[in-house]
Amino acid sequence: MNLRKPLLLAGMFITGLLPAATAQVAALKSTAAAQLQQQYPTYKQTALQIWEYAELGYKEVKSSELLQQQLRAAGFSVEAGVAGIPTAFVATYGSGQPVIAVLAEYDALPGLAQAAVPERTPIAGQKAGHGCGHHLFGTASVAAGIAIKQLIADKKLTGTIKVFGCPAEEGGSGKVYMVRAGLFSGVDAVLHWHPADKNEVTMTSALANKSAKFRFKGLSAHASMAPEKGRSSLDAVEAMNYMVNMMREHVPQETRIHYVITDGGKAPNVIPDNAEVYYYVRHPQRSEVVAIFDRVVKAAEGAALGTGTTMTYEIIGGTHDLLINRTLAAAMQQNLEQVGGVRYTAEQQAFARQIQSSFTFAPPPVEGAATVRPLKPVADAGGGSTDVGDVSYVVPTVGLDAATWVPGTPAHSWQAVACGGTEVGTLGMMVAAKTLALTAIDLFTNATLLTQARTEWQQAVGNYRYQALLGNRPPALNYRD
């Protein structure tokens, strides 16, 4: 990593080349970065342990507990099981204003078990893998929180640092329940990050999303001897899917609708009496998501009517689009540039090129992991969704991507899992941890920055009063079952 040179320059500033206040902030940043680097072996071990756990959303018992243990050992008070979620927590240190929060995630994805090697090698008996790098996400955020805690303990900063343990980001909308429970009340700013194949501050919004499982109930019968006596729930699922697929022509082009049949019967000669299909509806605007989702429900009702079955549905998740805060993004950009990216060793370069040889497209240069991309203009939503969007509607929020994967690596891939189980992942994780900590220091020491960020946030939110898209349902703790 090329962190050393910028921090040495910061040390030069302390000698008097900058005003005293600026020099003091530079010294705090040097201290935090050095403390994080000193603890790198510990955080590397933590991340790789969570990588091995590979626990699905709302089932992250060991992963959550490991992070909680580290925070408690560092002196945080930890409230576990918040918002009705056993694996969610809020860790707090300090008192008074400002209150700065860091988000931590730690859930894995189903079907992505993979060894930490540069060729497709599933791990026998393992059902999940960290294809989105949340083992790195959670660890870096905890590390940054602990670095800030130490500065508060040493009376170099005043205020409160919080680390939010956020389960089930992958379709479970964990943060939505935490927002709905009021846990972010009184927080002045929120920091987050995400594993990626590049280093840049997040300037792209996210798609609002609403998801549900549609369940049809029919009548079983022998499919050959007495088909007239049956009513197929699978027919209803297929009829619904057909109608929704025709509907794609008549929705805004930015819409994304996807589904999987999670239960389609057990035997071809038995007419299924139960079937289930799991739908996501996405769009850059939350109001469009709600309207399109309601049309999907109508298609399900029509499918049930036409097949002589009955239908119920369960809302599983719902997330807002992501509000971008330019004020906070500019501050984070400066810190990311100071920290810099990851420079691979010769061995890591060989690993990277072998990973890239599995791509079906021309990969970017592996040296891209060492660069920091310039700050972009605010862009419309990309292809993904995140429950961080809900947080951004109640608190000024800013995030970054850090190169924890070989350049070109797609998220939710076996290649991402493989990278995350090596130092390619954990070195990138430290880029994020340091950037989060340095940005938090700016927020603790610059009241004007917080004021400007809140003013921008208030203008973006306008008169909208937050309402969870998933309604009043309790957390979907078994949504992966």
Phi, psi and omega in degrees: 000148182259040181284331192298313184299310179300324181287328173296322176297320177300321177298324177296322180299328184297334185287353175129003179286345179236162174304156186304317183297316180295319178298323180294319177296318178300321179294320178298319180294320177298318180296314182296316181296320179294320179296318178296316180296323179297326182268008183306315180303322180293313183291326174300314180298319179299312182298317182290331176293316178293325175302319179289324179298314177045060183266140181285168182306133182069001176247014188278053187297308182289322181295313180297317182296321179298315178293321177298319179300317180295320179291318177297317180297331179277353177109003177285148165271133187238125173256115183260160177070030183285159177056026179074019182241115184302329184260009175266150178207162171231121178253135187227139172218141178095189180205157176078187183264155355283164174248113182247134184241149175236134179269140177232135176237160184200019179269150179257180182245142179290148172078014184237031176298131185202136175287162181276059181226157188274025171222157184298112182218086179299150177268118183301133176082355180258134187259350186220166177205159183273069180286352176244005172072026184289344173295326176284319179305304183298318183293314180298320181293319176296317179300315179297318179299319180293322178298319178291321177305319183295323177292324175293316180298325179276007178061030175264343173227153173235143181133200186231133173248134178235142171242121180262117175277111192245104180282166163053046174293328184284077175088352182264349175058039184304317183293334180300315179295326179290321175295314182300328180280358177081018185290341180265006177298131179087355178280136183271328179200151181236135177247142176210174176205176176210140171301147183197190177252017184206167177245112178197152175284140184289116177235011179248132178290188179228161178282131168296152190213139172223132185229155181201156171255122180261124185242127181247141178236127180234215179230130178282149174195167176291124188292342181250318186278328184214054183296332182292343180272352182259160172226113192276119174291331176292322174303320180295317177300314182293323177295318177299312181300321180297316181293320179294321179295325173292328181294338182303332179290343191237030174234160178305144189294340179284352183292143172233126178232126177218155184209161169224143175276110184271343176208115181236020183104175186240334183213139182298333183269009177239121176294121185294130176267349177223137175210156184216141174228138187250119186246143166244138171235127182229151175195153179299336182248131184298326181295322177293322178301314181298316182294317180290321178300319179299326177290325175297320177299319179298321177298320178295319179296318179295323179296319179294317180298316184287338182254002180069029178246179174242155184227138167229158175220152180238120174295126180260315182210165177192125182227151177279165167293169185257124176277128179266132179251104184297324182299309180292325181297319180297321178293316180295324179302315179301319181287322177297320178295325178293319181289315181081179183262205184248129174257118184287144168289171178301321179294318179291326176296320178296318176300315182299316182291328177291321174301313183296333180294344179272353181286153176263015181218166178288120185280156173285167179299141179295337180295348180298338178294342182269351185261156174247123181286146179294159180292128182268164166294159178296131182245158175293174184302142173274213185267351186252174177230156178208144176284356170298334178305318179296321177300318184294343178273353179239345180213141171305130191225144178214148181212174178216162167257144175232145185282086175262352178240155175303135180310132182097347183291125177282148173294160178060039180232159177296331179295322177294320178298315181299314179299319183293344178266010181230181178289344170305319179282314187286332175292318175297324177304322182287332172302315180294314182301316181291319179296318177299314183296316181294323177292321176300321179299318176302319182290326178287334188251355185230092181295328179296321178300315179296319180297314180296321179296318180292322177299315178297318180298316180298322178294323180290319181287323180063225182269003183293133175252121189304133172222131180293131179293340179271005175073215185259010184298150174288164180306136182277071190296340181245029184294341178273353181284000000 
